[in-house]
Amino acid sequence: MIEILESVEPTSDLISLCRAIRKKGYTIALDDFVSSPQFEPLADLAQLIKVDVRVTDKPEQKHLLEKYQPRGIALLAEKVKPTRNSSGRRATGYDYFQGYFFARPA
């Protein structure tokens, strides 16, 4: 899996590179994703979108789920902490979860 960070500019060279590595069988993941027109070409190549649930408000999370899951892109809720909201994440539609809710390193 190749993870594209949110700080990376989606240039035509990057998009071409992602297209080539996806053809070779790699999975493309977009980290801390926020929907915007400039990132659509990368979203079209992604198989996984990671959403930081601490900083992405609920309406934006819903928008991301409704826009990208029907296109076959899995969504991962990242930075899930043990709070009263954590138990409802699956009900909101995320495919995967990551964070200290599950375990904290010793």
N, C-alpha and C positions, 0 to 999 in steps of 0.2 A: 504494500500500500504506500502510495506517495501522498503526503499531506501538504497541501498548499496553504501557507499561513495567510492570515488576513492582511498582513503588511506588504504582501507581494503585489506589484502592479500587474494587472492582466494584459500584458503586451501581446502582440501578434506572435512574437517568438515563443513566449510561454505557452500560448494556446496551441501552437503547432507542436511543441515539445510534448505537451500533455496528450494531444491526439495520437502522437507516435507511440508514447509509452503505454497508452491504453490499448492500442492495437497489439502490443506485445503481451497483454494480459495483466498489466498492473491495474490496481484499483486506485481511483483518484478520490481523495477526501479534501473537503474545504473546511478549514478551521475557523471558528468564531465568525461564521458566515452571517452577513447582513445583505439582504436582497437589494441590489441596485443594478441599473442597466449595464454598467461597465463590467460586472461580474457574470452576466448571463452566459457569455461564451464558455466560461469555466464551469458554470452550473450545468450546462448542456453536456459536459464531459464527465461530471462527477457521478459517482455511485453512492457517495456518503457526504452528508452535510452535518457538521458539528455546530451546535447552537449553545452558546454560553447562557445558561438559564438564569445566571445571577444578574446579567446586564441587559438581557433581551426581554422587553416587556411582553405580557401575555398576548395582546393583540398582534404583535409582530411574530411571536411564536406560532400563533394560529395561522397567520398569513403564510409563513414558511411551510408549515405542514400541508396546508391546502394547495399551495402552488407546486411544491416539489414532490410530494409522495405520489400523486397520480402519474407523475412522469417516471416512476420506478426508482426514485432516489430515496435511500434510507436516511432517516434523521436520527442523530444522536444527541441526547441532552447531556451536556458536559458540565462539570463542576457542580454536580448534584450533591447537596449537603444534607445531613440528617435534620430536616425541619418538618413541620407539619404538612408542607406542600409536597414533599418527596413522594409520598405514597400515591398521589394522584397523577404522577407523570405518565404512567402507562395509559391511563384513561384519556390523556390529552393526545395520544397518538404517536409518541416517540417509539422508534424501533429498538434503540439501544440507549444505554445509560452509562455514565462514567462519573466517578467522583468519590468523595469520602463517605457518602451514604453507605457504601458497601464495605469499605475497609480503609483504615488509616495506617500507613506504613509505620512500623516501630523504629 
